[in-house]
Amino acid sequence: MSKANLPNQLTIVRIILTPVFLVLFLSGLEHHFLYGFVVFAIASITDFLDGMLARKNGAVTVFGQLADPVADKILTTVALLAFMQLDLCNIWIIMIVLLREFTITSFRLVATAQGVVIPANIYGKLKTISQMVFSLLIMLLAELNEVGVLGESFPLSAVSNGMLWVTAVLCVISGIIYVKQSVKLIDFSK
């Protein structure tokens, strides 16, 4: 792997790991939540590494600028859908997250087509970090709950949904800020 291509290869690895995560997480195997946790953690680390390496090595590419956030969205959305399947995520959280993600991705595509770069804001980064960290915590709690460490009365669904509502609020805040920035920089008449 060459240095110039490593960040893009890490982005592709994250996309490939997403269905692996889903299969393991929903498999019903013994410790399936733990297996999902490990794969999701590895995929999340690739998100941190690809951007850092691209900037450090001057290897920022158009592919990376477009594919990296899409790979994040694929991974985190699949986790939310898996959580919903197990009653660990309310459908309204997913609706809010997807609305924000499709809107921002559309704005990014228009901006890119016009040669405009709209940087991610701190709230968007906090949203992604919270979504990944909360997803990992939910998987860990689900594993601990399944092996009986937390006790039968542990409110896993309520705790999970509570964390994910924080992410949904960050989605709304970061989305509003991003749209305000975009409206000033994008020519919507083209």
N, C-alpha and C positions, 0 to 999 in steps of 0.2 A: 504494500500500500504506500503510495507516495504521500508526502506531507500535504501537498496541494489538494489531494482528493480525500484525505482522511475525514475531514468534517462532513463532507457529503456522504461518504460511506457510512459514517455513524448515524446520519439521518435515515439512510436506507435501512440500516440495522434496526432502528427504532420502529420503523414501519413493519418490518418482517416480524419483530418480536410481539407486535400487538395481537395478531391472531393466536400466537403461541400462548400468550398470557390468557386470552379468553378461553381457549380450550382447557388449559390447566385449571383456571379459576373455577370454571363451571363443571369440571369433569366428575366431581363426586368422589374422586380418589381420596384415600386417607391423606390428610394434610394438604388438600387441594388449595386451600386459602394461602398456606405458606408457600406452595409452589408458585401461585399467582403473584404473591408478594415479591418473591425473588426475581421473577422475570420482569415485573413492573418496575422494581427498583433498578435493575440493570438498564432497562429502556429509559428510565428517567435520568440516570447518570449520563447516558449518551446525549441527552438534551443539553445538559450542562457542558459536557466536553466539546460537542461539535461547535457551538458558538465561541467558546473560549479559544479553541485551537484555530478556528477560522480567523478570528481577530489577531491572535498572537502571531500567526504565520503569514498574515496578509493573504489568506486564501478565501476571502469572502467572494462568493459567486452568486450569480443571479439564481441558479438552481437552489443554492443554500438559503438565500433570502426568501424564496417562495416555498420551498419544500419543508424547511425546518418548522415553521409555525403550523403547516398542514400536518406534519408528522405528530406534533404535540397534540393537535386537536383530535387526530385519529386515536391516539393512545388514550387520552383522557376521556373522550366521548365513549369509547368502548368500555372503559372502566365504569362509567356512570350507567351505561346500559346493562352491564353485568350486575351492578348493584341493584338496579331497578328490578331485574329478574328475581333477585333474592329479597325484595322488599327492604332494601337498604338505601334507596334513593327515590324520592318523590318525582313523579313525571314532570311536575312544574319546574323543578330544578333543571332537569334536562332541557325543557323547552326554553328556559331563560338562557342557559349556556349555549344551546345551539343557535338561538336567535342572535346572540352577541357574536358568536364565532362566524356565522355565515355573513353577517353584516360587515364585520371588520375584514374578513377575507375578501369580500367584494370591493370594499374601499381600497384595500392594498393592491388588488389587481388593477383597478382603474389608475391608481397612483403610479404603479410600476409602468403601465402602458404609456403614461405621460412623462416618464422619467423623473418622477417625484418620489423621494424616500420620506416616509412618515415614520419616525422612530417609535419603537414601543415605549409606552410610558410606564412609570414605576407601578401603577395600579394594574396594568396588564401583566407585568412580571409577577406581582404579588398574587394575582389571580391564578396564574399558571403554577406558581410554587405552592399556593394553598391547595390547589386541586390535586397536585401530585402528592404532597405530604399527607393531606387528609385521606386520599385514596389508600396510601400505604398504611396509615393508622387504622383505617376501617378494615383492611385485610388482616392486619395483625390482631385486632380485636375479634374479628370473626374467627380466626384460628384459635385464639385463646378461649373464646366462647365455645367453640365446637369441641375442644378437648376438655372442657369442664373447669377451666381455671377461674373464670369470671362468675360462675354460679348461674343457676337457672333464671334468676330474676334480673339479670343484667339487661338493661334496655338498649340492646345493640341497634335496633332500627332507629330509635329516637336519637341516640348519640350520633349515629352515622348521618342521619338527615340534618341534625343540627350543624355538624361540621360543613356539610355540603351546602346548606343555606348561606353560610358565610362566603363560600366560593361564589354562589349565585349573586350575592350583593356586590362582591368585588367585580363580577362580570358586568353588572349594570353600571357601576361607577367607571370602570376602565373603558367600557364601550362608549359611554356618553363623552368622556374626555377625548377619546380617539376620534369620534365623529366630529366634535368641535374643532380639533386640530385639522382634520381632513378637509372640512368645508372651506377652510381658509387657504388650503394648498392645492386642491384639485379643481380643475375646470370641468364642471358637470355639463357644459354645453357641447362638449366634443363627443 
